[in-house]
């Protein structure tokens, strides 16, 4: 309690203020309405002195000590129990229990007073509660800088006296928030540099019309823009700018093979020894894509090539790249009558999902055929088959075919030409069929 005493004149002046309930030479009792107004304006950023003076109190009469004590007492009470803690409960809690029962009118009056008090508390906290919900909703998993930014926005909207509470609400350091405010200029400079870097990375990402990944962007920046950024910085800006490098879709058959652990790779028994001089011994197989039609449809061609003669022994064209594409080709091979297969004949392919399939491998065993596979990702281990596809696509422009039937006719026409009329320097200037007959006659 302040030691400053009120004179008769001071008491008379103070009692005229509507926010004073009682005043004596040593103490003054303020109304509950003024206490609530004080807390409301204090949370909005006004100082205790400004609040008292704006409501008709003379600070010289009250004294700075008494003003500070009142402000401190009311703030602690509000933080502890809210607006209800500011009400004057001395009449209600005199320490002596009532010996008579309260009348119905007294009960109603008391309840009405309590409802009015709760309503005033709700009105005061309505704005603060709205901001609190917003902060909690946004504060799921943001960085600390983002949380500090949310607190700064709340403070700028009039919650200057609630900084510590907002820091506790979002579980961040009070001192860290003020460090964040001090680093405002440094953040602006960093944001400016990030904007410049982002523009450069966007230009490199779309350079020459093709999208790129972080490695390619780094090389483009160094070679064409003379700028060196590490890949971590490039990836950070790519995430920020939503720059996504195109990724090849995973092969569904390979993914299925990994999941089931049923597909098996077999050793490479061919070892690039294609020309064994024995027709029907080394059989090379593969699948190629043939786009056609106005709607960019796709055809799939599976072939079996004799490694010794270069003759195409069987082929299957389909508009679906399913397992029957490969198994039907094997069945066609066994039905052909032009060439009797060697007793040790084997099929050589890459490690595609069709050829590692258990059903495909069981079919080869059923037909008495062995199996060999190229090394992973090595097209040279099946070079003659890849070469055939390359020469075929030089002559058959599949995109000019408007229908699947038209594409099939073009493939049939070319394969007939290739086997019977296309002379090859490496086959002693013979066609594949002529060279096959030549080898058989020499062996006989």
C-alpha positions as CSV (number, residue, x, y, z in Angstrom):
1,X,0.0,0.0,0.0
2,X,1.2,3.5,-0.9
3,X,2.1,5.8,2.1
4,X,0.6,8.8,0.4
5,X,-2.5,10.0,2.2
6,X,-5.5,11.7,0.7
7,X,-6.7,15.0,2.0
8,X,-10.3,15.9,2.4
9,X,-10.2,17.8,-0.8
10,X,-8.5,14.9,-2.6
11,X,-11.2,12.5,-1.3
12,X,-14.0,14.8,-2.4
13,X,-12.5,15.1,-5.9
14,X,-11.8,11.4,-6.3
15,X,-15.3,10.4,-5.1
16,X,-16.8,12.3,-8.0
17,X,-15.2,10.0,-10.5
18,X,-17.7,7.3,-11.6
19,X,-15.0,4.6,-11.6
20,X,-14.4,5.1,-7.8
21,X,-16.5,3.0,-5.5
22,X,-15.0,4.2,-2.2
23,X,-12.1,6.4,-1.0
24,X,-10.6,7.1,2.5
25,X,-7.5,8.9,3.6
26,X,-5.4,5.8,3.1
27,X,-7.1,3.8,0.3
28,X,-9.2,3.9,-2.8
29,X,-11.5,1.2,-4.2
30,X,-12.0,1.1,-8.0
31,X,-15.1,-0.2,-9.7
32,X,-14.9,-3.6,-11.5
33,X,-15.8,-1.9,-14.8
34,X,-12.7,0.3,-14.6
35,X,-10.5,-2.8,-13.9
36,X,-11.9,-4.5,-17.0
37,X,-11.3,-1.4,-19.1
38,X,-7.8,-1.1,-17.7
39,X,-6.9,-4.7,-18.8
40,X,-8.6,-4.2,-22.2
41,X,-6.6,-1.0,-23.0
42,X,-3.4,-2.4,-21.5
43,X,-3.6,-5.4,-23.8
44,X,-4.2,-3.0,-26.7
45,X,-0.8,-1.4,-26.0
46,X,-1.6,1.6,-23.8
47,X,0.5,2.4,-20.7
48,X,-1.1,2.4,-17.2
49,X,-0.6,6.2,-16.9
50,X,-2.4,6.9,-20.1
51,X,-5.3,4.7,-19.1
52,X,-5.7,6.4,-15.7
53,X,-5.4,9.9,-17.1
54,X,-7.9,9.2,-20.0
55,X,-10.5,8.1,-17.4
56,X,-10.3,11.3,-15.3
57,X,-7.7,10.4,-12.6
58,X,-5.1,12.9,-11.5
59,X,-1.8,11.1,-11.3
60,X,-0.4,13.8,-8.9
61,X,-3.2,13.0,-6.4
62,X,-3.0,9.2,-6.8
63,X,0.8,9.0,-6.8
64,X,3.0,6.9,-9.1
65,X,3.6,4.3,-6.5
66,X,-0.1,3.6,-6.0
67,X,-0.7,3.5,-9.8
68,X,2.1,1.0,-10.3
69,X,0.9,-1.2,-7.5
70,X,-2.7,-1.3,-8.9
71,X,-1.5,-2.1,-12.4
72,X,0.8,-4.9,-11.2
73,X,-1.9,-6.4,-8.9
74,X,-4.6,-6.4,-11.7
75,X,-2.2,-7.8,-14.3
76,X,-1.3,-10.7,-12.0
77,X,-4.9,-11.4,-11.2
78,X,-5.9,-11.4,-14.8
79,X,-3.0,-13.7,-15.9
80,X,-4.0,-16.1,-13.0
81,X,-7.8,-16.3,-13.3
82,X,-8.9,-14.0,-16.1
83,X,-11.4,-11.2,-15.9
84,X,-13.3,-12.8,-13.1
85,X,-10.3,-12.4,-10.8
86,X,-10.7,-8.6,-11.1
87,X,-14.0,-8.4,-9.4
88,X,-14.2,-7.1,-5.9
89,X,-15.2,-10.1,-3.8
90,X,-14.8,-8.6,-0.3
91,X,-18.5,-8.3,0.2
92,X,-19.1,-11.9,-1.0
93,X,-16.3,-13.4,1.0
94,X,-16.4,-11.7,4.4
95,X,-15.3,-14.9,6.2
96,X,-18.6,-15.3,7.9
97,X,-21.0,-17.8,6.4
98,X,-24.6,-16.6,5.8
99,X,-27.0,-17.8,8.6
100,X,-30.0,-17.2,6.5
101,X,-31.0,-18.7,3.1
102,X,-30.8,-16.3,0.1
103,X,-34.1,-15.2,-1.3
104,X,-35.1,-16.0,-4.9
105,X,-34.6,-12.4,-5.9
106,X,-31.1,-12.4,-4.4
107,X,-30.1,-15.6,-6.2
108,X,-31.4,-14.2,-9.5
109,X,-29.5,-10.9,-9.0
110,X,-26.3,-12.7,-8.2
111,X,-26.6,-15.0,-11.2
112,X,-27.3,-12.0,-13.5
113,X,-24.3,-10.2,-12.2
114,X,-22.1,-13.3,-12.8
115,X,-23.5,-13.6,-16.4
116,X,-22.8,-10.0,-17.1
117,X,-19.2,-10.4,-15.8
118,X,-18.7,-13.5,-18.0
119,X,-20.1,-11.7,-21.0
120,X,-17.7,-8.8,-20.5
121,X,-14.8,-11.2,-20.2
122,X,-15.9,-13.0,-23.4
123,X,-16.1,-9.7,-25.3
124,X,-12.7,-8.7,-24.2
125,X,-11.1,-12.0,-25.2
126,X,-13.0,-12.5,-28.4
127,X,-10.4,-10.8,-30.6
128,X,-7.5,-12.4,-28.8
129,X,-9.1,-15.8,-29.0
130,X,-9.6,-15.4,-32.8
131,X,-5.9,-14.6,-33.3
132,X,-4.8,-17.4,-31.0
133,X,-6.8,-19.9,-33.0
134,X,-5.2,-18.6,-36.2
135,X,-1.8,-18.9,-34.8
136,X,-2.4,-22.5,-33.6
137,X,-3.9,-23.4,-37.0
138,X,-1.0,-22.1,-38.9
139,X,1.6,-23.3,-36.5
140,X,1.4,-27.0,-37.3
141,X,5.0,-27.6,-38.6
142,X,6.4,-24.3,-39.8
143,X,10.0,-23.1,-39.2
144,X,10.9,-20.9,-36.2
145,X,11.2,-17.9,-38.5
146,X,7.6,-18.5,-39.7
147,X,6.4,-18.7,-36.1
148,X,8.2,-15.5,-35.2
149,X,6.6,-13.9,-38.3
150,X,3.1,-14.9,-37.1
151,X,3.9,-13.4,-33.6
152,X,5.1,-10.2,-35.2
153,X,1.8,-10.0,-37.2
154,X,-0.2,-10.4,-34.1
155,X,1.8,-7.8,-32.2
156,X,1.3,-5.3,-35.1
157,X,-2.4,-5.9,-34.9
158,X,-2.5,-4.5,-31.4
159,X,-1.4,-7.3,-29.1
160,X,1.8,-5.6,-27.9
161,X,1.4,-6.7,-24.3
162,X,0.9,-10.4,-25.2
163,X,4.3,-11.2,-26.7
164,X,5.4,-13.5,-24.0
165,X,2.1,-15.4,-24.0
166,X,2.2,-15.8,-27.8
167,X,5.8,-17.2,-27.6
168,X,4.6,-19.7,-25.0
169,X,1.6,-20.6,-27.1
170,X,3.8,-21.5,-30.1
171,X,6.6,-23.0,-28.0
172,X,9.3,-20.6,-29.1
173,X,11.9,-18.6,-27.2
174,X,11.0,-15.1,-26.0
175,X,14.6,-13.9,-26.5
176,X,14.7,-15.7,-29.9
177,X,11.8,-13.6,-31.0
178,X,13.6,-10.3,-30.2
179,X,16.7,-11.6,-32.0
180,X,14.5,-12.3,-35.0
181,X,13.3,-8.6,-34.9
182,X,16.9,-7.4,-34.8
183,X,17.9,-9.5,-37.8
184,X,15.2,-7.9,-40.0
185,X,17.7,-6.1,-42.3
186,X,19.8,-9.2,-42.7
187,X,16.7,-11.2,-43.7
188,X,15.7,-8.7,-46.3
189,X,19.2,-8.9,-47.8
190,X,19.1,-12.7,-47.8
191,X,15.7,-12.6,-49.4
192,X,17.0,-10.3,-52.1
193,X,19.9,-12.7,-52.9
194,X,17.6,-15.6,-52.9
195,X,15.3,-13.9,-55.4
196,X,18.3,-13.3,-57.7
197,X,19.5,-16.9,-57.4
198,X,16.0,-18.2,-58.0
199,X,15.7,-16.2,-61.3
200,X,19.1,-17.6,-62.5
201,X,18.1,-21.2,-61.5
202,X,14.7,-20.8,-63.3
203,X,16.5,-19.7,-66.5
204,X,19.0,-22.6,-66.3
205,X,16.1,-25.0,-65.6
206,X,14.4,-24.1,-68.9
207,X,17.6,-23.4,-70.8
208,X,17.2,-24.5,-74.5
209,X,13.7,-25.7,-74.0
210,X,14.4,-28.8,-71.8
211,X,13.8,-29.2,-68.1
212,X,16.8,-30.2,-66.0
213,X,17.7,-31.6,-62.6
214,X,20.1,-30.1,-60.0
215,X,23.2,-31.6,-61.6
216,X,22.4,-30.3,-65.0
217,X,21.4,-26.9,-63.6
218,X,24.7,-26.7,-61.8
219,X,26.7,-27.4,-65.0
220,X,24.6,-24.9,-67.0
221,X,25.2,-22.2,-64.4
222,X,28.9,-22.7,-64.4
223,X,29.4,-23.0,-68.1
224,X,26.9,-20.6,-69.6
225,X,26.2,-18.1,-66.7
226,X,29.6,-18.2,-65.0
227,X,27.9,-18.7,-61.6
228,X,28.8,-21.4,-59.1
229,X,26.1,-22.7,-56.7
230,X,26.3,-25.9,-54.8
231,X,23.7,-28.5,-55.4
232,X,22.1,-28.2,-52.0
233,X,21.4,-24.5,-52.7
234,X,20.0,-25.4,-56.1
235,X,17.7,-28.1,-54.7
236,X,16.4,-25.7,-52.0
237,X,15.4,-23.1,-54.7
238,X,13.9,-25.8,-56.9
239,X,11.7,-26.8,-54.0
240,X,10.8,-23.2,-53.3
241,X,9.9,-22.5,-56.9
242,X,8.3,-25.9,-57.5
243,X,10.7,-26.8,-60.3
244,X,10.4,-30.5,-61.0
245,X,12.7,-32.4,-63.2
246,X,10.9,-35.1,-65.4
247,X,11.4,-38.6,-64.1
248,X,11.2,-41.7,-66.1
249,X,8.3,-43.9,-64.9
250,X,9.5,-47.1,-63.3
251,X,8.9,-50.3,-65.2
252,X,5.8,-52.0,-63.7
253,X,7.2,-55.4,-64.4
254,X,10.5,-54.7,-62.7
255,X,8.7,-53.2,-59.7
256,X,6.5,-56.3,-59.5
257,X,9.5,-58.6,-59.8
258,X,11.2,-56.8,-56.9
259,X,8.0,-57.1,-54.8
260,X,7.4,-60.8,-55.4
261,X,11.0,-61.9,-55.7
262,X,9.8,-64.4,-58.3
263,X,11.6,-63.1,-61.4
264,X,15.1,-64.5,-61.9
265,X,18.0,-63.3,-64.0
266,X,20.1,-66.0,-65.8
267,X,23.8,-65.8,-66.7
268,X,25.2,-64.4,-70.0
269,X,26.2,-67.6,-71.8
270,X,26.5,-65.9,-75.2
271,X,29.3,-63.4,-74.2
272,X,28.8,-61.5,-77.5
273,X,29.8,-64.5,-79.6
274,X,27.0,-64.0,-82.1
275,X,28.5,-65.6,-85.2
276,X,28.8,-69.2,-84.3
277,X,28.3,-70.4,-87.9
278,X,25.5,-72.7,-86.9
279,X,21.9,-71.7,-87.9
280,X,19.3,-72.1,-85.3
281,X,21.7,-72.1,-82.3
282,X,21.9,-68.5,-81.1
283,X,18.4,-66.9,-81.0
284,X,18.3,-63.2,-80.1
285,X,15.1,-61.5,-78.9
286,X,13.9,-58.1,-77.9
287,X,10.9,-55.7,-77.9
288,X,10.7,-52.3,-79.6
289,X,8.1,-49.4,-79.5
290,X,6.3,-48.2,-82.7
291,X,4.2,-45.1,-82.3
292,X,1.4,-44.7,-85.0
293,X,-1.9,-43.0,-85.7
294,X,-3.1,-39.4,-85.2
295,X,-3.8,-40.1,-81.5
296,X,-0.2,-41.2,-80.8
297,X,-1.1,-44.8,-80.3
298,X,1.6,-47.4,-79.6
299,X,2.5,-50.7,-81.2
300,X,4.9,-53.2,-79.7
301,X,7.0,-55.5,-81.8
302,X,8.7,-58.6,-80.4
303,X,11.2,-60.4,-82.6
304,X,13.5,-63.5,-82.6
305,X,16.6,-63.2,-84.8
306,X,19.1,-65.9,-85.7
307,X,22.5,-64.6,-84.5
308,X,24.5,-66.6,-87.0
309,X,22.5,-65.7,-90.2
310,X,20.7,-62.5,-89.2
311,X,17.4,-64.0,-90.4
312,X,14.2,-63.0,-88.6
313,X,12.6,-66.3,-87.6
314,X,9.5,-65.1,-85.7
315,X,7.8,-61.9,-84.8
316,X,4.7,-60.7,-83.0
317,X,3.1,-57.2,-83.3
318,X,0.6,-56.2,-80.6
319,X,-0.9,-53.0,-79.2
320,X,-0.3,-54.2,-75.6
321,X,3.0,-54.8,-73.9
322,X,1.9,-57.7,-71.8
323,X,3.6,-61.1,-71.2
324,X,1.8,-62.8,-74.2
325,X,3.7,-60.5,-76.5
326,X,6.9,-62.5,-75.7
327,X,5.3,-65.9,-75.1
328,X,3.4,-65.8,-78.4
329,X,6.6,-65.0,-80.2
330,X,8.2,-68.2,-78.8
331,X,5.1,-70.2,-79.9
332,X,5.5,-68.8,-83.4
333,X,9.2,-69.7,-83.4
334,X,8.3,-73.3,-82.7
335,X,5.7,-73.4,-85.5
336,X,8.0,-72.1,-88.2
337,X,9.2,-74.7,-90.7
338,X,11.9,-72.9,-92.6
339,X,14.6,-73.9,-90.1
340,X,15.1,-76.8,-87.8
341,X,16.4,-75.5,-84.5
342,X,19.7,-76.9,-83.0
343,X,19.3,-79.3,-80.1
344,X,21.3,-76.8,-77.9
345,X,19.4,-73.7,-79.1
346,X,19.0,-70.9,-76.6
347,X,17.3,-67.6,-76.4
348,X,19.4,-64.5,-75.5
349,X,17.6,-61.3,-74.3
350,X,18.0,-58.4,-72.0
351,X,16.8,-58.4,-68.3
352,X,13.3,-57.1,-69.1
353,X,10.4,-58.2,-67.0
354,X,9.0,-60.4,-69.8
355,X,12.2,-62.5,-70.0
356,X,12.6,-62.8,-66.2
357,X,9.0,-63.9,-65.8
358,X,8.6,-67.4,-64.3
359,X,5.9,-68.2,-67.0
360,X,8.3,-67.2,-69.8
361,X,11.1,-69.2,-68.4
362,X,8.8,-72.3,-67.9
363,X,7.7,-72.0,-71.5
364,X,11.4,-72.1,-72.7
365,X,12.0,-75.2,-70.6
366,X,8.9,-76.8,-72.0
367,X,10.0,-76.1,-75.6
368,X,13.5,-77.4,-74.9
369,X,15.2,-74.0,-75.3
370,X,18.0,-72.6,-73.1
371,X,18.2,-69.0,-71.9
372,X,20.9,-66.4,-71.7
373,X,20.7,-62.7,-70.6
374,X,22.7,-59.5,-71.3
375,X,24.4,-57.7,-68.4
376,X,22.2,-55.1,-66.8
377,X,21.8,-51.9,-68.9
378,X,24.3,-53.1,-71.6
379,X,22.7,-53.0,-75.1
380,X,26.0,-54.2,-76.7
381,X,25.4,-57.7,-75.4
382,X,22.5,-57.9,-77.8
383,X,23.9,-55.7,-80.6
384,X,22.6,-57.6,-83.7
385,X,19.0,-57.4,-82.5
386,X,19.3,-53.7,-81.7
387,X,20.9,-53.1,-85.1
388,X,17.9,-54.8,-86.8
389,X,15.5,-52.5,-85.0
390,X,17.5,-49.4,-86.1
391,X,17.6,-50.4,-89.8
392,X,13.9,-51.3,-89.7
393,X,12.9,-47.9,-88.3
394,X,15.0,-46.2,-91.0
395,X,12.6,-47.7,-93.6
396,X,9.4,-48.1,-91.8
397,X,8.2,-44.7,-90.5
398,X,5.5,-46.0,-88.1
399,X,4.1,-42.5,-87.5
400,X,2.9,-42.4,-91.1
401,X,0.6,-45.4,-90.4
402,X,-2.9,-44.3,-89.4
403,X,-4.2,-47.7,-88.2
404,X,-2.8,-50.8,-86.4
405,X,-3.6,-52.9,-89.5
406,X,-1.7,-50.5,-91.7
407,X,1.3,-50.7,-89.4
408,X,1.1,-54.5,-89.4
409,X,1.2,-54.6,-93.2
410,X,4.2,-52.3,-93.3
411,X,6.1,-54.6,-90.8
412,X,5.2,-57.7,-92.7
413,X,6.4,-56.1,-96.0
414,X,9.7,-55.0,-94.5
415,X,10.5,-58.3,-92.8
416,X,9.9,-60.2,-96.0
417,X,12.2,-57.8,-97.8
418,X,14.8,-58.0,-95.0
419,X,15.0,-61.8,-95.0
420,X,14.8,-62.4,-98.8
421,X,16.0,-59.3,-100.6
422,X,18.3,-57.2,-98.4
423,X,21.9,-58.1,-99.1
424,X,24.4,-57.7,-96.3
425,X,28.1,-57.1,-96.6
426,X,28.8,-59.1,-93.5
427,X,27.0,-62.1,-94.9
428,X,29.3,-62.6,-97.9
429,X,27.0,-60.2,-99.8
430,X,24.0,-62.6,-99.4
431,X,20.6,-62.1,-98.0
432,X,19.9,-63.8,-94.6
433,X,17.9,-66.6,-96.2
434,X,20.7,-67.2,-98.8
435,X,23.3,-67.2,-96.1
436,X,21.4,-69.7,-93.9
437,X,21.1,-72.1,-96.9
438,X,24.8,-71.6,-97.6
439,X,25.8,-72.6,-94.0
440,X,23.5,-75.6,-94.1
441,X,25.0,-76.8,-97.4
442,X,28.6,-76.4,-96.1
443,X,27.7,-78.3,-92.9
444,X,26.2,-81.1,-94.9
